Amino acid sequence: MSALFTLLPEAVAIAGGTDTAVGDKASILAQLAALFARVYALDQDLVLKRVVEREELGSTGFGRQVAIPHARLPGLVRPVAAIIRLDSPVDFDSADGMPVDIVFGLLSPDGAGATHLHALAAISRMMRDERMHAALVSASGPDVIYSLLSDVIDRDAA
């Protein structure tokens, strides 16, 4: 999907819809880990452990109702992403104090220093766009969310 990370259509979910239930920050991170495990055949417990360890360093709720939980994981060849749109916003200890309704996860290989940072920066740029955020929040399903993200990533890569 991107030169910087892989996002498969199956890695897009709506919590509170038919895909998953909404809960607190811990349950959202657990749902994200389960999504990564199912779609990319990763160890769910290890994914959750790494994401929680990163979250303990400081919230990945970066503001504007978006969180970008991320971590490095052994065994990955390139960064992979997953996104959960929350139908009900969840407190994520964000810098701006706003609850989040978009959780965009990123996992990178253990040694991916600059690659990880470039992928995070690309996701951050996408999520700062207020029109994109509004479109993601109002999207009718995971397939529409994937299409919106694909369009932006393809446009930015051109």
Phi, psi and chi 1 to 4 in degrees:
 res  aa     phi    psi   chi1   chi2   chi3   chi4
   1 MET       -  -36.0  155.3  159.4 -121.6      -
   2 SER  -140.9  154.0  160.9      -      -      -
   3 ALA   -67.8  -20.7      -      -      -      -
   4 LEU   -97.0  -29.1  -63.0  171.8      -      -
   5 PHE  -158.6  161.0   59.2   86.9      -      -
   6 THR  -101.4  130.9  -62.3      -      -      -
   7 LEU  -129.5  110.6  174.1   66.3      -      -
   8 LEU   -88.0  150.8  -62.8  176.6      -      -
   9 PRO   -55.4  -33.7  -21.3   28.9      -      -
  10 GLU   -70.5  -13.3  -59.3   83.4   18.7      -
  11 ALA   -91.1   17.7      -      -      -      -
  12 VAL  -115.5  126.1  178.4      -      -      -
  13 ALA  -137.2  159.9      -      -      -      -
  14 ILE  -120.2  117.0  -63.5  177.6      -      -
  15 ALA   -86.3  131.8      -      -      -      -
  16 GLY    97.4  -13.7      -      -      -      -
  17 GLY   -94.9 -141.4      -      -      -      -
  18 THR   -83.7  -15.4   58.4      -      -      -
  19 ASP   -80.8  -50.8  -64.6  -19.1      -      -
  20 THR  -149.7  168.6   55.5      -      -      -
  21 ALA   -96.5  154.8      -      -      -      -
  22 VAL   -90.5  146.9  174.6      -      -      -
  23 GLY  -149.8 -140.7      -      -      -      -
  24 ASP   -97.2 -176.2   58.6    7.5      -      -
  25 LYS   -56.6  -45.5  179.8  179.3  179.6  176.6
  26 ALA   -61.5  -41.7      -      -      -      -
  27 SER   -71.4  -32.7   69.6      -      -      -
  28 ILE   -65.9  -42.2  -62.9  -60.5      -      -
  29 LEU   -63.5  -38.2  -68.1  175.5      -      -
  30 ALA   -64.8  -40.7      -      -      -      -
  31 GLN   -65.1  -38.7  -70.3  175.0   44.0      -
  32 LEU   -63.5  -44.8 -176.4   64.7      -      -
  33 ALA   -61.3  -41.1      -      -      -      -
  34 ALA   -64.1  -39.9      -      -      -      -
  35 LEU   -64.0  -47.5 -176.5   60.0      -      -
  36 PHE   -58.0  -45.5  -88.7  119.9      -      -
  37 ALA   -61.6  -46.4      -      -      -      -
  38 ARG   -66.8  -45.1 -175.7  177.3   76.3 -113.6
  39 VAL   -79.5  -40.0  173.3      -      -      -
  40 TYR  -107.7    9.4  -61.9  108.1      -      -
  41 ALA    55.3   50.7      -      -      -      -
  42 LEU  -107.8  163.0  -60.0  172.3      -      -
  43 ASP   -75.1  110.1 -179.8  -41.0      -      -
  44 GLN   -58.3  -42.7 -177.4  173.9  -22.3      -
  45 ASP   -64.3  -41.0  -67.4  -26.9      -      -
  46 LEU   -67.6  -41.8 -179.5   58.8      -      -
  47 VAL   -59.1  -49.1  171.0      -      -      -
  48 LEU   -61.6  -44.4 -178.1   58.0      -      -
  49 LYS   -57.3  -48.0  178.0 -179.5 -176.1  -86.2
  50 ARG   -67.4  -40.7  -69.3  -70.2  179.3   99.2
  51 VAL   -67.0  -41.7  169.5      -      -      -
  52 VAL   -65.8  -41.6  167.9      -      -      -
  53 GLU   -58.2  -43.4  -75.1  172.3   -9.4      -
  54 ARG   -65.8  -40.5  168.5   54.3 -169.0   87.5
  55 GLU   -64.5  -32.4 -160.3   65.8   33.1      -
  56 GLU   -68.0  -21.8  -71.9  171.6  -10.8      -
  57 LEU   -73.9  -23.0  -63.2  174.7      -      -
  58 GLY   159.2  147.1      -      -      -      -
  59 SER   -60.5  139.8  177.3      -      -      -
  60 THR   -92.2    8.4   57.2      -      -      -
  61 GLY   -73.9  100.2      -      -      -      -
  62 PHE   -88.9   -1.4   99.8  153.8      -      -
  63 GLY   110.8  172.2      -      -      -      -
  64 ARG    58.3   30.3  -63.6 -179.1  167.4 -151.3
  65 GLN    67.7   26.0  -63.2  178.4  -74.4      -
  66 VAL  -126.8  138.3  174.6      -      -      -
  67 ALA  -120.1  143.5      -      -      -      -
  68 ILE  -126.7   72.6  -51.2  175.4      -      -
  69 PRO   -61.8  133.9  -15.5   26.1      -      -
  70 HIS  -148.4  159.0   56.4  -81.6      -      -
  71 ALA  -164.7  168.2      -      -      -      -
  72 ARG  -107.5  146.2  -66.2 -169.1  175.8  109.7
  73 LEU  -140.0  134.5 -154.7   65.7      -      -
  74 PRO   -68.2  149.9   23.5  -30.2      -      -
  75 GLY    91.9  -14.5      -      -      -      -
  76 LEU   -77.0  145.9  -73.6  176.8      -      -
  77 VAL   -92.9  -35.2  175.9      -      -      -
  78 ARG  -149.3  163.7   67.4  178.4  -47.9 -136.5
  79 PRO   -61.8  143.8  -25.6   36.3      -      -
  80 VAL  -128.0  151.2  -66.0      -      -      -
  81 ALA  -129.4  158.6      -      -      -      -
  82 ALA  -148.3  151.3      -      -      -      -
  83 ILE  -135.9  137.0 -174.3  167.9      -      -
  84 ILE  -123.9  122.3  -59.8  174.5      -      -
  85 ARG   -93.6  126.8 -163.3 -127.8   10.4 -119.2
  86 LEU   -94.7  127.4  -51.8  175.5      -      -
  87 ASP   -72.7  -24.1  -80.3  -10.7      -      -
  88 SER  -124.6  121.2  -60.2      -      -      -
  89 PRO   -57.6  147.4  -23.2   33.9      -      -
  90 VAL  -124.7  138.0  171.2      -      -      -
  91 ASP   -64.4  128.3  179.6   27.6      -      -
  92 PHE  -127.1   16.6 -135.2   82.2      -      -
  93 ASP    55.0   39.6  -57.5  -42.8      -      -
  94 SER   -67.1  155.6  -61.3      -      -      -
  95 ALA   -57.8  -35.4      -      -      -      -
  96 ASP   -93.2    1.9   62.7    0.6      -      -
  97 GLY    78.2   -2.0      -      -      -      -
  98 MET   -83.3  141.6  -63.4  -72.2  -66.3      -
  99 PRO   -68.7  158.4   24.0  -30.4      -      -
 100 VAL  -103.2  149.0  -57.1      -      -      -
 101 ASP  -125.4   -3.1   52.6   16.8      -      -
 102 ILE  -128.3  125.4  -59.7  -72.0      -      -
 103 VAL  -120.5  110.7  179.0      -      -      -
 104 PHE  -111.9  102.0 -156.4  128.0      -      -
 105 GLY   -88.8  147.9      -      -      -      -
 106 LEU  -138.5  129.2  176.3   70.7      -      -
 107 LEU  -120.7  133.6  -62.0  174.3      -      -
 108 SER  -125.2  159.5  -64.1      -      -      -
 109 PRO   -58.8  151.8  -23.1   32.8      -      -
 110 ASP   -49.9  -44.0 -109.4  -14.4      -      -
 111 GLY   -92.6   13.8      -      -      -      -
 112 ALA   -88.5   75.6      -      -      -      -
 113 GLY   -66.4  -73.2      -      -      -      -
 114 ALA   -66.6  -38.2      -      -      -      -
 115 THR   -60.0  -43.5  -57.4      -      -      -
 116 HIS   -61.8  -45.9 -178.4   71.7      -      -
 117 LEU   -65.3  -39.1  -65.0  176.1      -      -
 118 HIS   -65.6  -40.7  -71.0  -57.1      -      -
 119 ALA   -65.2  -43.7      -      -      -      -
 120 LEU   -59.6  -42.6  -86.0  174.5      -      -
 121 ALA   -63.4  -40.6      -      -      -      -
 122 ALA   -64.4  -43.3      -      -      -      -
 123 ILE   -65.0  -42.8  -67.5  167.3      -      -
 124 SER   -59.1  -44.7  174.1      -      -      -
 125 ARG   -60.4  -44.2  -84.8 -169.2  -56.9  -83.1
 126 MET   -61.4  -43.5  -94.5 -167.0  -57.4      -
 127 MET   -77.0  -15.6  -64.7  -60.9   99.8      -
 128 ARG   -78.1  -17.4  -94.1 -171.3 -120.6  144.4
 129 ASP   -73.0  113.1 -178.1  -27.4      -      -
 130 GLU   -62.6  -34.8  -70.3 -179.5   23.9      -
 131 ARG   -66.9  -39.5  -70.5  175.3  -62.6  173.6
 132 MET   -64.4  -44.6  170.6   57.6   82.0      -
 133 HIS   -59.8  -46.3 -176.9  -93.3      -      -
 134 ALA   -61.7  -40.3      -      -      -      -
 135 ALA   -66.5  -40.4      -      -      -      -
 136 LEU   -65.7  -41.8  -67.2  173.1      -      -
 137 VAL   -66.8  -34.0  169.0      -      -      -
 138 SER   -95.3   -1.6   65.6      -      -      -
 139 ALA   -59.5  141.8      -      -      -      -
 140 SER   -77.7  -14.7   60.4      -      -      -
 141 GLY  -172.7  173.1      -      -      -      -
 142 PRO   -58.0  -35.7  -24.3   33.2      -      -
 143 ASP   -65.2  -35.6   54.9  -27.6      -      -
 144 VAL   -70.6  -40.7  176.5      -      -      -
 145 ILE   -60.5  -47.2  -68.4  170.7      -      -
 146 TYR   -59.4  -43.7 -179.4   78.7      -      -
 147 SER   -62.1  -44.0  179.4      -      -      -
 148 LEU   -59.2  -46.6  -71.4  164.8      -      -
 149 LEU   -66.2  -41.3  -67.0  171.4      -      -
 150 SER   -60.1  -43.3  -65.1      -      -      -
 151 ASP   -59.2  -44.8  -70.4  -11.9      -      -
 152 VAL   -67.7  -45.7  169.4      -      -      -
 153 ILE   -65.4  -43.0  -69.6  168.4      -      -
 154 ASP   -62.4  -41.2  -68.8  -13.7      -      -
 155 ARG   -63.9  -44.6 -179.1 -165.6   70.1 -146.3
 156 ASP   -69.4  -26.7  -70.1  -10.6      -      -
 157 ALA   -78.3  -22.1      -      -      -      -
 158 ALA   -74.9      -      -      -      -      -
